[in-house]
Amino acid sequence: MDTPVSSSDAPAPPGAIAPEKLYPGLRGQLQKNEHVLWQGRGSGRALTAFNRALLIRFGLLAIGAVLLIVLMLDNRNPSYNWVAWLLITLLVGRVALFVWQSSATPSRQVAMLTTQRLVSIDMLRPITNWQVDLKGEGRADGKHFAPQPIIITGTKQRGHIRFNTAPQNTRAYPPFILFNTERPLEVAEKIRKALRIEQPIEDRTK
């Protein structure tokens, strides 16, 4: 069970969330002298936010596999066609399983904005945690990433907020995304102001 951490001597700003009211998974992340200004939970699935580079790799792999299977089917001994169909079944099943399991990532996300940083926690896979510090510098996978424009997609009622870009990332979902956030434009502006991020907000909502 998470243990609430006091923000110690720093006075709480108006509207700050008490540590005991934080979502599970966030309580143990609060550091000394910081207060929580906002918290949120991801929900559902976000197939439109999948890593495009990873999807391209899967696509090329699928094309190569299909060509191989076609060659196997176009042979002089049709008694071995079952091998080709077995490979098709295994390929489709493996890709479908990967997409289904990976696309559950948004539903495991809890996040909070404090007076010092924005923190995202994966409830089941801590290795995928990330944070954005003051001035917009991102940290994930033990690396630092430069500030970039904040991009909002989806709708003005609910959408994704993207902060930084992590090149050569092989996750199904890149880091630095708040998934399915309610009123994303308002939340993004709140984060931008609290962390003193100079990069603009790009509204790409429908």
Secondary structure as UniProt FT lines:
FT   TURN            8..9
FT   TURN            14..15
FT   HELIX           19..21
FT   TURN            24..26
FT   HELIX           27..29
FT   TURN            32..33
FT   STRAND          36..41
FT   HELIX           47..49
FT   HELIX           52..73
FT   HELIX           78..80
FT   HELIX           81..102
FT   TURN            103..104
FT   HELIX           105..108
FT   STRAND          109..114
FT   STRAND          117..122
FT   HELIX           126..128
FT   STRAND          130..133
FT   HELIX           134..136
FT   STRAND          138..140
FT   TURN            141..142
FT   STRAND          143..145
FT   STRAND          150..154
FT   STRAND          158..162
FT   TURN            167..168
FT   STRAND          177..182
FT   HELIX           184..194
FT   TURN            195..196
FT   STRAND          201..203
//
